[in-house]
Amino acid sequence: MKTKLVAGLAALATLAAIPAFAQTPAPAGGPMTVDKSTIGAIWADDKGKAVLQKDVPGIEQYMDQIKDMTLAQVAPMSQGAIDDAKLKQIQADLDKASGK
């Protein structure tokens, strides 16, 4: 599983030249979400960073390439490493970390 995740994230690194889709960022201080918060914004929050490190091990290796994208945007390019179930798990963990 870890190999699949790393391989999927490695594939994302090759897409670094592709600009991120236009998006409306989550409001500052608002809830962290997999579909509105950029990965960089989640990473900048201590609780969010802990969730990403737990749920997506090795993600820090690709932060420069994916920091301006949301997890929902990265998922289709992750070769199955971040599927719908993983997005739901990450969202649940983000909600729990923020006290929801």
N, CA, C and O atoms as a Tinker XYZ file with bonds, in Angstrom:
   400  protein
     1  N      0.829000   -1.190000    0.000000    73     2
     2  CA     0.000000    0.000000    0.000000    64     1     3
     3  C      0.870000    1.249000    0.000000    63     2     4     5
     4  O      0.612000    2.198000   -0.741000    81     3
     5  N      1.919000    1.239000    0.850000    73     3     6
     6  CA     2.801000    2.395000    0.922000    64     5     7
     7  C      3.501000    2.619000   -0.416000    63     6     8     9
     8  O      3.675000    3.758000   -0.847000    81     7
     9  N      3.903000    1.525000   -1.073000    73     7    10
    10  CA     4.554000    1.635000   -2.372000    64     9    11
    11  C      3.614000    2.249000   -3.387000    63    10    12    13
    12  O      4.028000    3.084000   -4.191000    81    11
    13  N      2.355000    1.846000   -3.362000    73    11    14
    14  CA     1.367000    2.397000   -4.286000    64    13    15
    15  C      1.175000    3.886000   -4.041000    63    14    16    17
    16  O      1.055000    4.663000   -4.988000    81    15
    17  N      1.146000    4.285000   -2.779000    73    15    18
    18  CA     0.978000    5.691000   -2.429000    64    17    19
    19  C      2.170000    6.501000   -2.909000    63    18    20    21
    20  O      1.999000    7.568000   -3.499000    81    19
    21  N      3.372000    6.007000   -2.663000    73    19    22
    22  CA     4.578000    6.713000   -3.094000    64    21    23
    23  C      4.631000    6.783000   -4.615000    63    22    24    25
    24  O      5.004000    7.815000   -5.172000    81    23
    25  N      4.263000    5.698000   -5.292000    73    23    26
    26  CA     4.255000    5.704000   -6.756000    64    25    27
    27  C      3.249000    6.710000   -7.291000    63    26    28    29
    28  O      3.520000    7.417000   -8.261000    81    27
    29  N      2.099000    6.769000   -6.661000    73    27    30
    30  CA     1.083000    7.729000   -7.089000    64    29    31
    31  C      1.538000    9.157000   -6.889000    63    30    32    33
    32  O      1.327000   10.012000   -7.749000    81    31
    33  N      2.159000    9.412000   -5.760000    73    31    34
    34  CA     2.655000   10.758000   -5.498000    64    33    35
    35  C      3.824000   11.093000   -6.417000    63    34    36    37
    36  O      3.985000   12.245000   -6.819000    81    35
    37  N      4.636000   10.104000   -6.750000    73    35    38
    38  CA     5.736000   10.339000   -7.686000    64    37    39
    39  C      5.194000   10.730000   -9.052000    63    38    40    41
    40  O      5.772000   11.572000   -9.738000    81    39
    41  N      4.088000   10.120000   -9.442000    73    39    42
    42  CA     3.468000   10.478000  -10.718000    64    41    43
    43  C      3.022000   11.932000  -10.705000    63    42    44    45
    44  O      3.057000   12.609000  -11.733000    81    43
    45  N      2.608000   12.404000   -9.549000    73    43    46
    46  CA     2.197000   13.805000   -9.433000    64    45    47
    47  C      3.360000   14.748000   -9.680000    63    46    48    49
    48  O      3.178000   15.838000  -10.222000    81    47
    49  N      4.539000   14.337000   -9.287000    73    47    50
    50  CA     5.704000   15.193000   -9.463000    64    49    51
    51  C      5.948000   15.483000  -10.941000    63    50    52    53
    52  O      6.449000   16.550000  -11.294000    81    51
    53  N      5.598000   14.543000  -11.792000    73    51    54
    54  CA     5.786000   14.753000  -13.227000    64    53    55
    55  C      4.782000   15.745000  -13.786000    63    54    56    57
    56  O      4.968000   16.260000  -14.888000    81    55
    57  N      3.736000   16.013000  -13.050000    73    55    58
    58  CA     2.704000   16.943000  -13.503000    64    57    59
    59  C      2.938000   18.359000  -12.982000    63    58    60    61
    60  O      2.066000   19.218000  -13.111000    81    59
    61  N      4.088000   18.603000  -12.407000    73    59    62
    62  CA     4.358000   19.898000  -11.781000    64    61    63
    63  C      4.243000   21.062000  -12.759000    63    62    64    65
    64  O      3.935000   22.182000  -12.351000    81    63
    65  N      4.483000   20.816000  -14.023000    73    63    66
    66  CA     4.426000   21.894000  -15.009000    64    65    67
    67  C      2.996000   22.272000  -15.375000    63    66    68    69
    68  O      2.765000   23.317000  -15.982000    81    67
    69  N      2.042000   21.432000  -15.010000    73    67    70
    70  CA     0.643000   21.711000  -15.323000    64    69    71
    71  C      0.081000   22.637000  -14.252000    63    70    72    73
    72  O      0.145000   22.309000  -13.067000    81    71
    73  N     -0.469000   23.788000  -14.640000    73    71    74
    74  CA    -1.009000   24.699000  -13.622000    64    73    75
    75  C     -2.220000   24.104000  -12.922000    63    74    76    77
    76  O     -2.984000   23.342000  -13.514000    81    75
    77  N     -2.385000   24.459000  -11.668000    73    75    78
    78  CA    -3.541000   23.990000  -10.894000    64    77    79
    79  C     -4.813000   24.619000  -11.438000    63    78    80    81
    80  O     -4.786000   25.725000  -11.979000    81    79
    81  N     -5.908000   23.922000  -11.297000    73    79    82
    82  CA    -7.197000   24.443000  -11.718000    64    81    83
    83  C     -7.564000   25.648000  -10.858000    63    82    84    85
    84  O     -7.206000   25.714000   -9.682000    81    83
    85  N     -8.274000   26.589000  -11.449000    73    83    86
    86  CA    -8.724000   27.749000  -10.676000    64    85    87
    87  C     -9.629000   27.265000   -9.556000    63    86    88    89
    88  O    -10.447000   26.365000   -9.750000    81    87
    89  N     -9.481000   27.850000   -8.415000    73    87    90
    90  CA   -10.279000   27.424000   -7.276000    64    89    91
    91  C    -10.482000   28.589000   -6.331000    63    90    92    93
    92  O     -9.714000   29.551000   -6.324000    81    91
    93  N    -11.500000   28.487000   -5.556000    73    91    94
    94  CA   -11.736000   29.470000   -4.513000    64    93    95
    95  C    -11.161000   28.900000   -3.231000    63    94    96    97
    96  O    -11.653000   27.889000   -2.730000    81    95
    97  N    -10.122000   29.533000   -2.690000    73    95    98
    98  CA    -9.530000   28.985000   -1.476000    64    97    99
    99  C    -10.486000   29.075000   -0.295000    63    98   100   101
   100  O    -11.361000   29.940000   -0.243000    81    99
   101  N    -10.300000   28.171000    0.639000    73    99   102
   102  CA   -11.112000   28.199000    1.859000    64   101   103
   103  C    -10.801000   29.478000    2.615000    63   102   104   105
   104  O     -9.662000   29.944000    2.607000    81   103
   105  N    -11.795000   30.044000    3.264000    73   103   106
   106  CA   -11.549000   31.272000    4.017000    64   105   107
   107  C    -10.529000   31.046000    5.124000    63   106   108   109
   108  O    -10.491000   29.983000    5.742000    81   107
   109  N     -9.707000   32.058000    5.366000    73   107   110
   110  CA    -8.706000   31.957000    6.426000    64   109   111
   111  C     -9.405000   31.683000    7.750000    63   110   112   113
   112  O    -10.390000   32.338000    8.091000    81   111
   113  N     -8.894000   30.725000    8.479000    73   111   114
   114  CA    -9.481000   30.389000    9.759000    64   113   115
   115  C    -10.718000   29.517000    9.643000    63   114   116   117
   116  O    -11.287000   29.111000   10.656000    81   115
   117  N    -11.144000   29.220000    8.413000    73   115   118
   118  CA   -12.309000   28.369000    8.197000    64   117   119
   119  C    -11.930000   26.907000    8.337000    63   118   120   121
   120  O    -10.768000   26.578000    8.572000    81   119
   121  N    -12.905000   26.039000    8.193000    73   119   122
   122  CA   -12.623000   24.612000    8.313000    64   121   123
   123  C    -11.747000   24.115000    7.162000    63   122   124   125
   124  O    -11.862000   24.588000    6.031000    81   123
   125  N    -10.887000   23.172000    7.461000    73   123   126
   126  CA   -10.051000   22.561000    6.429000    64   125   127
   127  C    -10.873000   21.491000    5.722000    63   126   128   129
   128  O    -11.484000   20.640000    6.368000    81   127
   129  N    -10.882000   21.540000    4.396000    73   127   130
   130  CA   -11.619000   20.540000    3.634000    64   129   131
   131  C    -10.756000   20.006000    2.503000    63   130   132   133
   132  O     -9.860000   20.693000    2.013000    81   131
   133  N    -11.034000   18.772000    2.093000    73   131   134
   134  CA   -10.266000   18.152000    1.019000    64   133   135
   135  C    -10.584000   18.755000   -0.341000    63   134   136   137
   136  O     -9.805000   18.603000   -1.282000    81   135
   137  N    -11.724000   19.439000   -0.455000    73   135   138
   138  CA   -12.102000   19.976000   -1.761000    64   137   139
   139  C    -11.960000   21.488000   -1.886000    63   138   140   141
   140  O    -12.051000   22.014000   -2.995000    81   139
   141  N    -11.741000   22.198000   -0.791000    73   139   142
   142  CA   -11.605000   23.658000   -0.870000    64   141   143
   143  C    -10.274000   24.185000   -0.342000    63   142   144   145
   144  O     -9.795000   25.220000   -0.806000    81   143
   145  N     -9.682000   23.503000    0.601000    73   143   146
   146  CA    -8.410000   23.957000    1.183000    64   145   147
   147  C     -7.247000   23.441000    0.347000    63   146   148   149
   148  O     -7.224000   22.272000   -0.039000    81   147
   149  N     -6.280000   24.317000    0.066000    73   147   150
   150  CA    -5.100000   23.833000   -0.642000    64   149   151
   151  C     -4.291000   22.944000    0.301000    63   150   152   153
   152  O     -4.378000   23.060000    1.523000    81   151
   153  N     -3.520000   22.074000   -0.290000    73   151   154
   154  CA    -2.667000   21.195000    0.504000    64   153   155
   155  C     -1.675000   22.041000    1.305000    63   154   156   157
   156  O     -1.359000   21.719000    2.450000    81   155
   157  N     -1.187000   23.122000    0.695000    73   155   158
   158  CA    -0.275000   24.018000    1.401000    64   157   159
   159  C     -0.911000   24.650000    2.624000    63   158   160   161
   160  O     -0.262000   24.791000    3.660000    81   159
   161  N     -2.182000   25.033000    2.512000    73   159   162
   162  CA    -2.889000   25.628000    3.651000    64   161   163
   163  C     -3.092000   24.598000    4.761000    63   162   164   165
   164  O     -2.946000   24.916000    5.941000    81   163
   165  N     -3.425000   23.379000    4.385000    73   163   166
   166  CA    -3.582000   22.313000    5.387000    64   165   167
   167  C     -2.237000   22.044000    6.053000    63   166   168   169
   168  O     -2.161000   21.876000    7.270000    81   167
   169  N     -1.179000   22.004000    5.248000    73   167   170
   170  CA     0.168000   21.728000    5.753000    64   169   171
   171  C      0.632000   22.819000    6.721000    63   170   172   173
   172  O      1.364000   22.537000    7.670000    81   171
   173  N      0.212000   24.054000    6.485000    73   171   174
   174  CA     0.621000   25.178000    7.332000    64   173   175
   175  C     -0.020000   25.131000    8.719000    63   174   176   177
   176  O      0.464000   25.776000    9.648000    81   175
   177  N     -1.091000   24.381000    8.860000    73   175   178
   178  CA    -1.774000   24.218000   10.143000    64   177   179
   179  C     -1.193000   22.989000   10.841000    63   178   180   181
   180  O     -1.139000   21.915000   10.242000    81   179
   181  N     -0.762000   23.124000   12.080000    73   179   182
   182  CA    -0.120000   22.007000   12.785000    64   181   183
   183  C     -0.996000   20.757000   12.824000    63   182   184   185
   184  O     -0.511000   19.647000   12.605000    81   183
   185  N     -2.281000   20.938000   13.104000    73   183   186
   186  CA    -3.187000   19.782000   13.165000    64   185   187
   187  C     -3.399000   19.194000   11.774000    63   186   188   189
   188  O     -3.443000   17.975000   11.612000    81   187
   189  N     -3.527000   20.052000   10.783000    73   187   190
   190  CA    -3.689000   19.588000    9.407000    64   189   191
   191  C     -2.461000   18.839000    8.920000    63   190   192   193
   192  O     -2.570000   17.814000    8.248000    81   191
   193  N     -1.293000   19.361000    9.265000    73   191   194
   194  CA    -0.038000   18.711000    8.883000    64   193   195
   195  C      0.043000   17.307000    9.476000    63   194   196   197
   196  O      0.457000   16.364000    8.802000    81   195
   197  N     -0.355000   17.174000   10.737000    73   195   198
   198  CA    -0.336000   15.863000   11.393000    64   197   199
   199  C     -1.268000   14.885000   10.675000    63   198   200   201
   200  O     -0.938000   13.710000   10.516000    81   199
   201  N     -2.429000   15.375000   10.243000    73   199   202
   202  CA    -3.373000   14.521000    9.511000    64   201   203
   203  C     -2.756000   14.074000    8.191000    63   202   204   205
   204  O     -2.813000   12.892000    7.851000    81   203
   205  N     -2.167000   15.003000    7.445000    73   203   206
   206  CA    -1.562000   14.638000    6.161000    64   205   207
   207  C     -0.414000   13.656000    6.350000    63   206   208   209
   208  O     -0.284000   12.706000    5.579000    81   207
   209  N      0.418000   13.868000    7.359000    73   207   210
   210  CA     1.530000   12.953000    7.604000    64   209   211
   211  C      1.031000   11.557000    7.955000    63   210   212   213
   212  O      1.648000   10.560000    7.579000    81   211
   213  N     -0.079000   11.486000    8.670000    73   211   214
   214  CA    -0.649000   10.190000    9.056000    64   213   215
   215  C     -1.337000    9.509000    7.873000    63   214   216   217
   216  O     -1.116000    8.327000    7.613000    81   215
   217  N     -2.168000   10.263000    7.163000    73   215   218
   218  CA    -3.008000    9.666000    6.127000    64   217   219
   219  C     -2.334000    9.554000    4.761000    63   218   220   221
   220  O     -2.705000    8.702000    3.954000    81   219
   221  N     -1.351000   10.404000    4.500000    73   219   222
   222  CA    -0.660000   10.386000    3.203000    64   221   223
   223  C      0.850000   10.424000    3.469000    63   222   224   225
   224  O      1.500000   11.438000    3.214000    81   223
   225  N      1.406000    9.322000    3.981000    73   223   226
   226  CA     2.832000    9.309000    4.311000    64   225   227
   227  C      3.684000    9.632000    3.082000    63   226   228   229
   228  O      3.433000    9.124000    1.989000    81   227
   229  N      4.675000   10.468000    3.275000    73   227   230
   230  CA     5.578000   10.834000    2.187000    64   229   231
   231  C      5.131000   12.033000    1.377000    63   230   232   233
   232  O      5.825000   12.437000    0.444000    81   231
   233  N      3.983000   12.613000    1.713000    73   231   234
   234  CA     3.448000   13.731000    0.931000    64   233   235
   235  C      4.404000   14.923000    0.925000    63   234   236   237
   236  O      4.422000   15.695000   -0.033000    81   235
   237  N      5.196000   15.078000    1.982000    73   235   238
   238  CA     6.089000   16.238000    2.054000    64   237   239
   239  C      7.106000   16.264000    0.914000    63   238   240   241
   240  O      7.605000   17.330000    0.556000    81   239
   241  N      7.416000   15.103000    0.344000    73   239   242
   242  CA     8.358000   15.035000   -0.773000    64   241   243
   243  C      7.840000   15.767000   -2.009000    63   242   244   245
   244  O      8.624000   16.183000   -2.862000    81   243
   245  N      6.538000   15.921000   -2.103000    73   243   246
   246  CA     5.906000   16.487000   -3.297000    64   245   247
   247  C      5.245000   17.837000   -3.034000    63   246   248   249
   248  O      4.512000   18.352000   -3.878000    81   247
   249  N      5.510000   18.403000   -1.862000    73   247   250
   250  CA     4.816000   19.619000   -1.459000    64   249   251
   251  C      5.001000   20.758000   -2.459000    63   250   252   253
   252  O      4.050000   21.488000   -2.734000    81   251
   253  N      6.197000   20.924000   -3.005000    73   251   254
   254  CA     6.417000   22.009000   -3.967000    64   253   255
   255  C      5.522000   21.870000   -5.191000    63   254   256   257
   256  O      5.078000   22.874000   -5.747000    81   255
   257  N      5.254000   20.649000   -5.615000    73   255   258
   258  CA     4.444000   20.424000   -6.810000    64   257   259
   259  C      2.947000   20.519000   -6.556000    63   258   260   261
   260  O      2.195000   20.885000   -7.459000    81   259
   261  N      2.499000   20.197000   -5.342000    73   259   262
   262  CA     1.056000   20.071000   -5.101000    64   261   263
   263  C      0.492000   21.051000   -4.083000    63   262   264   265
   264  O     -0.703000   21.011000   -3.794000    81   263
   265  N      1.318000   21.923000   -3.537000    73   263   266
   266  CA     0.868000   22.797000   -2.443000    64   265   267
   267  C     -0.270000   23.732000   -2.826000    63   266   268   269
   268  O     -1.040000   24.140000   -1.957000    81   267
   269  N     -0.399000   24.082000   -4.095000    73   267   270
   270  CA    -1.455000   25.002000   -4.522000    64   269   271
   271  C     -2.705000   24.283000   -5.016000    63   270   272   273
   272  O     -3.631000   24.916000   -5.523000    81   271
   273  N     -2.730000   22.974000   -4.871000    73   271   274
   274  CA    -3.875000   22.163000   -5.292000    64   273   275
   275  C     -4.605000   21.643000   -4.063000    63   274   276   277
   276  O     -4.044000   21.597000   -2.968000    81   275
   277  N     -5.858000   21.251000   -4.253000    73   275   278
   278  CA    -6.595000   20.605000   -3.173000    64   277   279
   279  C     -6.357000   19.101000   -3.260000    63   278   280   281
   280  O     -5.906000   18.594000   -4.286000    81   279
   281  N     -6.660000   18.403000   -2.190000    73   279   282
   282  CA    -6.540000   16.946000   -2.220000    64   281   283
   283  C     -7.488000   16.349000   -3.258000    63   282   284   285
   284  O     -7.152000   15.360000   -3.909000    81   283
   285  N     -8.663000   16.941000   -3.413000    73   283   286
   286  CA    -9.618000   16.453000   -4.408000    64   285   287
   287  C     -9.069000   16.615000   -5.822000    63   286   288   289
   288  O     -9.364000   15.794000   -6.691000    81   287
   289  N     -8.282000   17.649000   -6.067000    73   287   290
   290  CA    -7.677000   17.836000   -7.382000    64   289   291
   291  C     -6.530000   16.865000   -7.614000    63   290   292   293
   292  O     -6.323000   16.406000   -8.737000    81   291
   293  N     -5.795000   16.552000   -6.576000    73   291   294
   294  CA    -4.656000   15.645000   -6.681000    64   293   295
   295  C     -5.115000   14.194000   -6.854000    63   294   296   297
   296  O     -4.449000   13.408000   -7.528000    81   295
   297  N     -6.234000   13.846000   -6.256000    73   295   298
   298  CA    -6.707000   12.458000   -6.238000    64   297   299
   299  C     -6.738000   11.792000   -7.617000    63   298   300   301
   300  O     -6.219000   10.683000   -7.744000    81   299
   301  N     -7.318000   12.405000   -8.656000    73   299   302
   302  CA    -7.372000   11.720000   -9.952000    64   301   303
   303  C     -5.996000   11.475000  -10.575000    63   302   304   305
   304  O     -5.857000   10.624000  -11.454000    81   303
   305  N     -4.997000   12.203000  -10.133000    73   303   306
   306  CA    -3.648000   12.057000  -10.683000    64   305   307
   307  C     -2.761000   11.169000   -9.822000    63   306   308   309
   308  O     -1.578000   11.001000  -10.118000    81   307
   309  N     -3.317000   10.601000   -8.765000    73   307   310
   310  CA    -2.508000    9.855000   -7.799000    64   309   311
   311  C     -2.427000    8.361000   -8.097000    63   310   312   313
   312  O     -1.940000    7.592000   -7.268000    81   311
   313  N     -2.890000    7.948000   -9.254000    73   311   314
   314  CA    -2.872000    6.533000   -9.651000    64   313   315
   315  C     -3.540000    5.643000   -8.607000    63   314   316   317
   316  O     -3.073000    4.538000   -8.327000    81   315
   317  N     -4.629000    6.132000   -8.039000    73   315   318
   318  CA    -5.400000    5.347000   -7.080000    64   317   319
   319  C     -4.925000    5.437000   -5.644000    63   318   320   321
   320  O     -5.558000    4.876000   -4.750000    81   319
   321  N     -3.827000    6.131000   -5.406000    73   319   322
   322  CA    -3.309000    6.233000   -4.041000    64   321   323
   323  C     -4.235000    7.057000   -3.155000    63   322   324   325
   324  O     -4.357000    6.794000   -1.958000    81   323
   325  N     -4.888000    8.058000   -3.747000    73   323   326
   326  CA    -5.854000    8.869000   -3.004000    64   325   327
   327  C     -7.194000    8.705000   -3.709000    63   326   328   329
   328  O     -7.510000    9.433000   -4.650000    81   327
   329  N     -7.971000    7.739000   -3.241000    73   327   330
   330  CA    -9.282000    7.470000   -3.842000    64   329   331
   331  C    -10.373000    8.116000   -2.988000    63   330   332   333
   332  O    -10.078000    8.811000   -2.016000    81   331
   333  N    -11.631000    7.882000   -3.354000    73   331   334
   334  CA   -12.742000    8.491000   -2.614000    64   333   335
   335  C    -12.739000    8.088000   -1.140000    63   334   336   337
   336  O    -13.006000    8.912000   -0.265000    81   335
   337  N    -12.438000    6.828000   -0.873000    73   335   338
   338  CA   -12.404000    6.364000    0.517000    64   337   339
   339  C    -11.306000    7.087000    1.300000    63   338   340   341
   340  O    -11.508000    7.466000    2.453000    81   339
   341  N    -10.153000    7.274000    0.675000    73   339   342
   342  CA    -9.043000    7.974000    1.332000    64   341   343
   343  C     -9.408000    9.440000    1.570000    63   342   344   345
   344  O     -9.097000    9.989000    2.627000    81   343
   345  N    -10.069000   10.083000    0.591000    73   343   346
   346  CA   -10.503000   11.470000    0.777000    64   345   347
   347  C    -11.476000   11.584000    1.947000    63   346   348   349
   348  O    -11.390000   12.523000    2.738000    81   347
   349  N    -12.403000   10.627000    2.061000    73   347   350
   350  CA   -13.359000   10.640000    3.174000    64   349   351
   351  C    -12.639000   10.455000    4.504000    63   350   352   353
   352  O    -12.975000   11.101000    5.496000    81   351
   353  N    -11.646000    9.566000    4.517000    73   351   354
   354  CA   -10.870000    9.339000    5.737000    64   353   355
   355  C    -10.114000   10.610000    6.129000    63   354   356   357
   356  O    -10.118000   11.002000    7.295000    81   355
   357  N     -9.471000   11.246000    5.160000    73   355   358
   358  CA    -8.724000   12.473000    5.445000    64   357   359
   359  C     -9.666000   13.554000    5.961000    63   358   360   361
   360  O     -9.345000   14.252000    6.923000    81   359
   361  N    -10.841000   13.696000    5.317000    73   359   362
   362  CA   -11.794000   14.713000    5.757000    64   361   363
   363  C    -12.262000   14.443000    7.181000    63   362   364   365
   364  O    -12.362000   15.366000    7.990000    81   363
   365  N    -12.549000   13.183000    7.488000    73   363   366
   366  CA   -12.973000   12.830000    8.848000    64   365   367
   367  C    -11.875000   13.161000    9.854000    63   366   368   369
   368  O    -12.154000   13.664000   10.942000    81   367
   369  N    -10.631000   12.877000    9.489000    73   367   370
   370  CA    -9.518000   13.169000   10.390000    64   369   371
   371  C     -9.300000   14.678000   10.544000    63   370   372   373
   372  O     -8.965000   15.147000   11.632000    81   371
   373  N     -9.489000   15.440000    9.457000    73   371   374
   374  CA    -9.389000   16.901000    9.549000    64   373   375
   375  C    -10.487000   17.455000   10.452000    63   374   376   377
   376  O    -10.243000   18.335000   11.277000    81   375
   377  N    -11.705000   16.927000   10.284000    73   375   378
   378  CA   -12.824000   17.362000   11.131000    64   377   379
   379  C    -12.543000   17.058000   12.600000    63   378   380   381
   380  O    -12.766000   17.897000   13.473000    81   379
   381  N    -12.055000   15.861000   12.857000    73   379   382
   382  CA   -11.750000   15.452000   14.230000    64   381   383
   383  C    -10.642000   16.332000   14.818000    63   382   384   385
   384  O    -10.717000   16.741000   15.977000    81   383
   385  N     -9.625000   16.616000   14.019000    73   383   386
   386  CA    -8.501000   17.432000   14.491000    64   385   387
   387  C     -8.929000   18.859000   14.812000    63   386   388   389
   388  O     -8.377000   19.500000   15.706000    81   387
   389  N     -9.923000   19.346000   14.068000    73   387   390
   390  CA   -10.374000   20.723000   14.302000    64   389   391
   391  C    -11.513000   20.799000   15.312000    63   390   392   393
   392  O    -12.063000   21.872000   15.557000    81   391
   393  N    -11.866000   19.650000   15.900000    73   391   394
   394  CA   -12.873000   19.637000   16.954000    64   393   395
   395  C    -14.305000   19.579000   16.476000    63   394   396   397
   396  O    -15.220000   19.888000   17.240000    81   395
   397  N    -14.523000   19.192000   15.239000    73   395   398
   398  CA   -15.894000   19.083000   14.717000    64   397   399
   399  C    -16.556000   17.826000   15.210000    63   398   400
   400  O    -17.711000   17.564000   14.874000    81   399
